[in-house]
Amino acid sequence: MSHSVPALSQPTAGLAAPRRQFLKSSAAVSAAAMLGGMPLFATGQQQVKLAFMYPVGVSGDINRLVTNMINGFNAAHSDIQVEAIYAGSYDNTEQKVMTALGVGDPPATWLPINSMLTTFLGMGALEDVTALAKADDIYQDFMPGFLGTCISDNKLYGLPFQCSTPVLYYNKAAFERAGLKAAPTNWTELEAAAKALTVRQGDTVSQWGLTIGGGWHDWIFESFVRQNGLVFWSKDKVMFDAPESLHALEFWQRMTQAKLMPAASTWESSANDFMAGRTAMLYHSTGSMTNILKSSSFPVGVAPMPRGKVMGSTMGGGPILIARKQPDAHKRAAWTFARWMTNTDNQAQWCIDTGYLAARKSSWETPALKAHVAKVPESRTALVTAEVAGAFLQVPGYHKVREYLKSAIDRTLAGEVKPDVALREASAKSNVEIQRVARRRA
C-alpha cells in the first residue's frame, strides 16, 4: 500500500535552515496579514498571556512532555507566555471548556477530541484559521486525513496536534508459545488467534486472547463498522442500528461469550493488563505505543487493525483550537503557539516521545524521526490505517450521543441486552438529542 508520506528510506538532509527560517517568519507575517494587518507585537507591547487547556488520553508520561514543550515555547517567545492547564481526561477538559465558554471566559486555546468540533462550532466558540493556514504551508504539509478532522464546510478551525488511530498490539512471546507466526490481518484470523492465545484453568482465564480497550469502546467500534463499509453518522443523524453496525457488535459479543476477550475494562487498565501479560492482544491507541514498547517485559508487535470487508479506521486525538471571543492580540499569539506546537521538528519529536502520529509530511523526513523509525519500525504501522481513517463521530450533542453508544456496546457485552435492541435504542435516543441541539442552536 502506498503512503502519503515520502518513503523513509530516501536520503534527506532534513529540514533545511532556510526553510525553517521561512516557516518561522511566515507564521508571524501571515498572522499579521490575516488578523488585523499589523505586526504580531508592537515594540514595547505588554506580554500576552494565554491559557492552554489540555487532556491526557493515553498511558505514559504525556503530562510532563506537554509541560516541557510549553516551557520551551515560553523560553523562545518573550512576548507570549502560555500557562499549561492540565484538565484531566478528554471529557473533563471539554466540559471545563464549555463551562468557561458559558460564562464568557474561555481559555485562549485548548485541545479536545476531534469529535468536539461540531459542538464548539455550534457554540460559536472557534476562530476560523483558514486564511492563516492558506498563507502558510498548512494545506501543503499536513496530511489530509489529519487536517480533515479540523474542517467543517471547507473552513479550517484548528491544527492537528496529537493524531492517532487504534492499532493492534500483540505479545510476540505468547504468539510463539501458541504456534502463531504473524499478526492477524482480518477478522477471521483475529478470532482464531484470540482462541489460540486464551489460557484458562476451568472457568478462570489467566490470559485473554484479546482485549479491546474499554472506556473508548465506541471509538474502536466505529473503526470496526468502517471496516464493514459504513460511516454510521452524518452531520444531522446517526445510524448505529444499521446492519453493518449490528454485524460488528455481534462479532464482539461472540468473542466475549466464548471468553476470548473480557466484556469490560478501562482504558488505562487494558494497557496495563497487556504490559503485565494478562492479555495477548490489545486494541489501543498508537499514542500509547512508546510507553507500551518500553514498559513491556516481552517483545511487542504492532500491527494495523485487521480488516473486515475493507480496511477502515477512525482518527483519534485532537487539534489545538483557538477561541473566537478574545482580543486580536491574543488570537495572534494563540496562532503562533498552535503553529509552534505543530511545526515540523516538534511533531517529529512528539511522535518519537509518545507514539502519536506526526501530522506533517515533513516531520517524517527529519533525520530524528527517520532514525527512530529505523530503530522502531512499529512507529510507522498506524500510517497504514491512517490512510483510510476518518474523523470520529462529529455530531451535535456529541457527549450524550457517545454515552448512548457506549452504553449500548457495554450492556451488550455484559449480556444485559441483545445487540439489535441496544443499537436501535441508542440510535433513537441519539437522533432525538441531535435534533434537540440543532433546534436550540437554530
C-alpha positions as CSV (number, residue, x, y, z in Angstrom):
1,M,0.0,0.0,0.0
2,S,1.3,3.4,-0.9
3,H,1.7,6.1,1.8
4,S,1.0,9.8,1.8
5,V,4.5,10.4,3.3
6,P,7.8,10.2,1.5
7,A,9.5,6.8,1.7
8,L,11.6,6.8,4.8
9,S,14.5,5.1,3.1
10,Q,15.1,8.1,0.9
11,P,18.2,10.1,1.8
12,T,17.5,13.5,3.2
13,A,19.4,16.3,4.9
14,G,16.3,17.1,7.0
15,L,14.5,20.4,7.0
16,A,17.0,23.0,5.6
17,A,17.7,26.0,7.7
18,P,16.3,28.5,5.1
19,R,13.0,26.6,5.2
20,R,12.9,26.6,9.0
21,Q,13.5,30.4,8.9
22,F,10.9,30.9,6.3
23,L,8.3,28.9,8.2
24,K,9.1,30.8,11.4
25,S,8.8,34.2,9.7
26,S,5.8,33.3,7.6
27,A,3.8,32.3,10.7
28,A,4.2,35.9,12.0
29,V,3.7,37.5,8.7
30,S,0.5,35.5,7.9
31,A,-0.8,36.2,11.4
32,A,-0.3,39.9,10.9
33,A,-1.9,39.8,7.5
34,M,-4.9,37.9,8.5
35,L,-5.6,39.2,11.9
36,G,-5.7,43.0,11.8
37,G,-2.9,43.8,9.2
38,M,-0.4,44.8,11.9
39,P,2.8,43.4,13.2
40,L,2.4,40.5,15.5
41,F,3.6,42.6,18.5
42,A,4.3,46.2,18.6
43,T,7.5,47.3,20.2
44,G,7.1,47.7,23.9
45,Q,3.7,45.9,23.9
46,Q,2.8,44.2,27.2
47,Q,3.4,40.5,27.2
48,V,0.4,38.5,26.1
49,K,-0.5,35.7,28.5
50,L,-2.5,32.7,27.2
51,A,-4.2,29.7,28.9
52,F,-3.9,26.4,27.1
53,M,-6.2,23.7,28.5
54,Y,-5.3,20.1,27.6
55,P,-6.1,16.5,28.5
56,V,-4.1,13.3,28.8
57,G,-5.8,10.5,26.9
58,V,-3.2,7.7,26.9
59,S,-0.8,5.9,29.2
60,G,2.7,7.2,29.7
61,D,4.2,10.5,30.9
62,I,2.3,12.8,28.5
63,N,1.8,15.5,31.1
64,R,5.5,16.0,31.6
65,L,6.1,16.1,27.8
66,V,3.4,18.7,27.2
67,T,4.7,20.8,30.1
68,N,8.3,20.7,28.7
69,M,7.1,21.7,25.3
70,I,5.2,24.7,26.6
71,N,8.3,25.7,28.7
72,G,10.3,25.6,25.5
73,F,7.8,27.8,23.7
74,N,7.8,30.3,26.6
75,A,11.6,30.4,26.6
76,A,11.6,31.1,22.9
77,H,8.8,33.8,22.9
78,S,9.4,36.7,25.3
79,D,6.2,38.4,24.1
80,I,4.0,35.4,24.8
81,Q,3.6,33.3,27.9
82,V,1.4,30.2,27.8
83,E,0.0,28.7,31.0
84,A,-0.4,25.0,30.7
85,I,-3.6,23.8,32.4
86,Y,-3.9,20.0,32.7
87,A,-7.6,19.4,32.9
88,G,-7.8,15.6,33.2
89,S,-9.4,13.3,30.6
90,Y,-10.8,14.5,27.3
91,D,-14.3,14.5,28.7
92,N,-13.2,16.6,31.7
93,T,-11.3,19.0,29.5
94,E,-14.2,19.5,27.2
95,Q,-16.7,20.1,30.0
96,K,-14.4,22.6,31.6
97,V,-14.0,24.5,28.3
98,M,-17.8,24.5,27.7
99,T,-18.4,25.8,31.2
100,A,-15.8,28.6,30.7
101,L,-17.4,29.4,27.3
102,G,-20.8,29.6,29.1
103,V,-19.6,32.3,31.4
104,G,-17.7,34.2,28.7
105,D,-14.2,33.4,30.0
106,P,-12.8,30.6,27.8
107,P,-9.1,29.6,27.6
108,A,-7.3,31.2,24.7
109,T,-6.7,27.8,23.2
110,W,-7.4,24.2,24.1
111,L,-7.1,20.6,22.9
112,P,-10.3,18.5,22.7
113,I,-11.0,15.2,21.0
114,N,-11.6,15.9,17.3
115,S,-15.3,14.9,17.7
116,M,-16.0,18.1,19.6
117,L,-15.5,20.3,16.5
118,T,-19.2,20.4,15.7
119,T,-20.2,21.1,19.3
120,F,-17.8,24.0,19.7
121,L,-18.8,25.4,16.3
122,G,-22.4,25.3,17.4
123,M,-21.5,27.4,20.4
124,G,-19.8,30.0,18.2
125,A,-16.6,29.4,20.0
126,L,-14.0,28.8,17.4
127,E,-11.7,31.1,15.4
128,D,-11.7,30.4,11.6
129,V,-8.0,29.9,10.7
130,T,-8.5,29.1,7.1
131,A,-6.8,32.3,5.8
132,L,-3.9,31.9,8.1
133,A,-3.4,28.3,7.0
134,K,-3.6,29.2,3.3
135,A,-0.9,31.9,3.8
136,D,1.3,29.3,5.4
137,D,2.2,25.7,4.4
138,I,-0.6,24.0,6.4
139,Y,-2.6,22.7,3.5
140,Q,0.6,21.5,1.7
141,D,2.4,19.9,4.6
142,F,-0.3,18.4,6.9
143,M,-1.6,15.0,5.9
144,P,-5.1,15.5,4.5
145,G,-6.8,12.9,6.8
146,F,-5.4,14.5,9.9
147,L,-6.3,18.0,8.7
148,G,-9.8,16.9,7.8
149,T,-10.7,16.4,11.4
150,C,-10.4,20.2,11.8
151,I,-12.5,21.1,8.8
152,S,-16.2,21.9,8.6
153,D,-17.9,23.4,5.5
154,N,-14.5,23.8,3.9
155,K,-13.2,26.0,6.7
156,L,-10.3,25.1,9.0
157,Y,-10.7,25.6,12.7
158,G,-7.6,24.1,14.2
159,L,-4.2,22.4,13.7
160,P,-3.9,18.7,14.4
161,F,-1.5,18.1,17.3
162,Q,-1.9,14.6,18.7
163,C,-3.1,12.3,16.0
164,S,-3.8,8.6,16.5
165,T,-5.7,5.6,15.2
166,P,-6.3,2.3,17.0
167,V,-3.6,-0.4,16.4
168,L,-3.3,-4.0,17.4
169,Y,-0.5,-4.6,20.0
170,Y,0.5,-8.3,20.4
171,N,2.7,-10.3,22.7
172,K,5.3,-12.0,20.4
173,A,6.3,-14.4,23.1
174,A,2.7,-15.5,23.6
175,F,2.3,-15.9,19.9
176,E,5.4,-18.1,19.8
177,R,4.0,-20.3,22.6
178,A,0.7,-20.6,20.7
179,G,2.4,-21.5,17.5
180,L,1.3,-18.3,15.7
181,K,3.7,-16.9,13.1
182,A,2.2,-13.5,12.3
183,A,-0.4,-11.0,13.4
184,P,-3.9,-11.4,12.2
185,T,-4.8,-9.5,9.1
186,N,-8.6,-9.9,9.1
187,W,-11.5,-10.6,11.5
188,T,-11.5,-14.4,10.8
189,E,-7.8,-14.6,11.7
190,L,-8.3,-12.3,14.7
191,E,-10.9,-14.6,16.2
192,A,-8.8,-17.7,15.5
193,A,-5.7,-16.0,17.1
194,A,-7.7,-15.0,20.2
195,K,-8.9,-18.5,20.6
196,A,-5.4,-19.9,20.3
197,L,-4.0,-17.4,22.7
198,T,-6.6,-17.6,25.5
199,V,-5.3,-19.5,28.5
200,R,-7.8,-20.7,31.1
201,Q,-8.0,-23.1,34.0
202,G,-11.6,-24.2,34.1
203,D,-13.6,-21.1,34.0
204,T,-10.7,-18.9,35.2
205,V,-8.9,-17.0,32.4
206,S,-5.2,-16.3,33.2
207,Q,-4.5,-14.8,29.7
208,W,-7.1,-13.3,27.5
209,G,-6.6,-13.8,23.8
210,L,-7.8,-10.2,23.1
211,T,-8.7,-7.1,24.9
212,I,-10.4,-4.1,23.3
213,G,-9.5,-1.0,25.4
214,G,-12.5,-0.1,27.5
215,G,-13.6,3.5,28.1
216,W,-13.2,4.2,24.4
217,H,-15.1,1.1,23.1
218,D,-17.1,3.5,20.9
219,W,-14.0,4.9,19.2
220,I,-12.6,1.4,18.3
221,F,-16.1,0.2,17.5
222,E,-16.6,2.9,14.9
223,S,-13.4,1.6,13.2
224,F,-14.9,-1.9,13.1
225,V,-18.1,-0.5,11.5
226,R,-16.0,1.4,9.0
227,Q,-14.3,-1.9,8.2
228,N,-17.8,-3.2,7.3
229,G,-18.0,-0.3,4.8
230,L,-20.2,2.2,6.7
231,V,-19.7,5.5,8.4
232,F,-22.6,5.4,10.8
233,W,-23.0,9.2,11.3
234,S,-23.6,12.3,9.2
235,K,-23.9,15.9,10.3
236,D,-27.5,15.5,11.4
237,K,-28.1,11.9,12.3
238,V,-26.6,8.6,13.3
239,M,-27.2,5.1,12.1
240,F,-26.0,3.0,15.0
241,D,-28.5,0.2,14.2
242,A,-27.5,-0.3,10.6
243,P,-26.8,-3.9,9.5
244,E,-23.0,-3.2,9.2
245,S,-23.0,-1.9,12.8
246,L,-25.1,-4.8,14.2
247,H,-22.7,-7.3,12.5
248,A,-19.7,-5.7,14.1
249,L,-21.3,-5.8,17.6
250,E,-22.3,-9.4,17.2
251,F,-18.7,-10.2,16.3
252,W,-17.6,-8.6,19.6
253,Q,-20.4,-10.3,21.5
254,R,-19.4,-13.7,20.1
255,M,-15.8,-13.3,21.4
256,T,-16.9,-12.2,24.8
257,Q,-19.4,-15.1,25.1
258,A,-16.6,-17.5,24.1
259,K,-14.4,-15.9,26.8
260,L,-11.8,-14.9,24.3
261,M,-11.9,-11.3,25.4
262,P,-13.2,-9.6,28.6
263,A,-16.6,-7.9,28.5
264,A,-15.3,-4.9,30.3
265,S,-12.1,-3.0,31.1
266,T,-10.9,0.6,31.5
267,W,-8.7,2.4,29.1
268,E,-5.7,2.5,31.4
269,S,-6.2,-1.0,32.9
270,S,-6.4,-2.6,29.5
271,A,-2.9,-1.2,28.6
272,N,-1.6,-2.3,32.0
273,D,-3.1,-5.8,31.5
274,F,-1.3,-6.1,28.2
275,M,2.1,-5.0,29.6
276,A,1.6,-7.4,32.5
277,G,0.9,-10.3,30.2
278,R,-2.8,-10.7,31.2
279,T,-3.9,-10.3,27.6
280,A,-2.0,-11.4,24.5
281,M,-3.5,-8.9,22.0
282,L,-4.8,-5.4,22.7
283,Y,-6.6,-2.8,20.6
284,H,-5.4,0.6,21.9
285,S,-4.2,4.0,20.6
286,T,-1.0,4.5,18.7
287,G,-0.5,7.3,21.3
288,S,0.3,4.6,23.9
289,M,3.0,3.0,21.7
290,T,6.2,4.4,23.2
291,N,5.1,3.5,26.7
292,I,3.9,0.0,25.8
293,L,7.1,-0.8,23.9
294,K,9.3,0.5,26.7
295,S,7.3,-1.0,29.7
296,S,6.6,-4.5,28.5
297,S,8.9,-7.3,29.6
298,F,8.4,-9.2,26.4
299,P,8.8,-8.4,22.7
300,V,5.8,-6.4,21.4
301,G,4.5,-6.5,17.9
302,V,2.3,-3.7,16.5
303,A,0.0,-4.3,13.5
304,P,-2.6,-2.3,11.6
305,M,-6.1,-3.0,12.5
306,P,-7.2,-6.3,10.9
307,R,-9.6,-5.7,8.1
308,G,-13.3,-6.6,7.9
309,K,-14.8,-6.3,4.4
310,V,-12.4,-3.4,3.8
311,M,-9.6,-1.5,5.6
312,G,-11.0,1.1,7.9
313,S,-10.2,3.2,10.9
314,T,-11.1,6.2,12.9
315,M,-9.0,9.2,13.8
316,G,-8.4,9.8,17.5
317,G,-6.7,12.6,19.4
318,G,-7.4,16.2,18.6
319,P,-6.4,19.6,17.3
320,I,-5.3,22.8,19.0
321,L,-8.3,25.2,18.7
322,I,-8.4,28.9,19.2
323,A,-11.2,30.8,21.0
324,R,-13.0,33.3,18.8
325,K,-14.1,35.7,21.5
326,Q,-10.8,37.2,22.7
327,P,-8.7,40.2,21.7
328,D,-7.0,40.1,18.3
329,A,-3.5,40.2,20.0
330,H,-4.4,37.0,21.9
331,K,-5.6,35.3,18.7
332,R,-2.4,36.2,17.0
333,A,-0.4,34.8,20.0
334,A,-2.6,31.7,20.1
335,W,-1.9,31.1,16.4
336,T,1.8,31.5,17.0
337,F,1.6,28.9,19.8
338,A,-0.5,26.4,17.8
339,R,1.8,26.8,14.8
340,W,4.9,26.2,17.0
341,M,3.4,23.2,18.7
342,T,2.7,21.6,15.4
343,N,5.8,22.6,13.5
344,T,8.0,20.0,11.7
345,D,10.5,19.4,14.4
346,N,8.1,19.4,17.3
347,Q,5.7,17.0,15.5
348,A,8.6,14.7,14.8
349,Q,9.8,14.7,18.4
350,W,6.2,14.3,19.7
351,C,5.8,11.2,17.6
352,I,9.1,9.8,18.9
353,D,8.3,10.5,22.6
354,T,4.7,9.3,22.6
355,G,3.7,7.2,19.6
356,Y,1.2,9.7,18.3
357,L,1.5,10.1,14.6
358,A,3.3,13.1,13.3
359,A,0.7,15.1,11.3
360,R,3.2,16.7,8.9
361,K,4.7,15.1,5.9
362,S,7.9,17.0,6.5
363,S,8.2,15.6,10.0
364,W,8.6,12.1,8.6
365,E,11.6,13.4,6.5
366,T,13.5,14.7,9.5
367,P,16.7,12.8,10.5
368,A,15.4,12.3,14.0
369,L,12.2,10.6,13.0
370,K,13.8,8.6,10.2
371,A,16.4,7.3,12.7
372,H,13.6,6.5,15.2
373,V,11.6,4.6,12.5
374,A,14.7,2.6,11.5
375,K,15.1,1.6,15.2
376,V,11.4,1.2,16.0
377,P,9.7,0.3,12.7
378,E,6.4,-0.2,14.6
379,S,6.1,3.6,14.9
380,R,5.0,3.8,11.3
381,T,2.5,1.0,11.5
382,A,-0.6,3.1,12.1
383,L,0.0,5.1,8.9
384,V,-1.4,2.1,7.0
385,T,-4.8,2.6,8.7
386,A,-4.4,6.4,8.9
387,E,-4.7,6.5,5.1
388,V,-8.2,5.0,5.3
389,A,-9.3,6.7,8.6
390,G,-11.9,9.4,9.0
391,A,-13.0,11.8,11.8
392,F,-14.6,10.4,14.9
393,L,-18.4,10.9,15.5
394,Q,-18.7,14.6,14.7
395,V,-22.4,15.3,15.5
396,P,-24.2,17.9,17.6
397,G,-24.7,16.8,21.2
398,Y,-21.6,14.6,20.9
399,H,-21.2,13.8,24.6
400,K,-24.7,12.4,25.1
401,V,-24.7,10.6,21.8
402,R,-21.4,9.0,22.7
403,E,-22.7,7.8,26.0
404,Y,-25.7,6.3,24.3
405,L,-23.5,4.3,22.0
406,K,-21.0,3.3,24.8
407,S,-23.9,2.1,26.9
408,A,-25.3,0.0,24.0
409,I,-21.9,-1.7,23.5
410,D,-21.1,-2.3,27.1
411,R,-24.6,-3.6,28.0
412,T,-24.5,-5.9,25.1
413,L,-21.1,-7.3,26.0
414,A,-22.2,-7.7,29.6
415,G,-25.2,-9.8,28.4
416,E,-27.8,-7.4,29.7
417,V,-29.5,-6.7,26.3
418,K,-29.5,-8.1,22.7
419,P,-27.3,-6.2,20.3
420,D,-30.1,-5.2,17.9
421,V,-32.2,-3.8,20.7
422,A,-29.3,-1.9,22.3
423,L,-28.2,-0.3,19.0
424,R,-31.8,0.6,18.0
425,E,-32.3,2.3,21.3
426,A,-29.0,4.1,21.1
427,S,-29.9,5.4,17.6
428,A,-33.3,6.6,18.6
429,K,-32.1,8.4,21.7
430,S,-29.1,9.9,19.8
431,N,-31.2,11.3,16.9
432,V,-33.6,12.9,19.4
433,E,-30.7,14.5,21.1
434,I,-29.1,15.7,17.8
435,Q,-32.4,17.2,16.7
436,R,-32.9,18.9,20.1
437,V,-29.5,20.5,19.9
438,A,-30.0,21.6,16.3
439,R,-33.3,23.2,17.2
440,R,-31.8,25.0,20.2
441,R,-29.0,26.4,18.1
442,A,-31.3,27.4,15.3
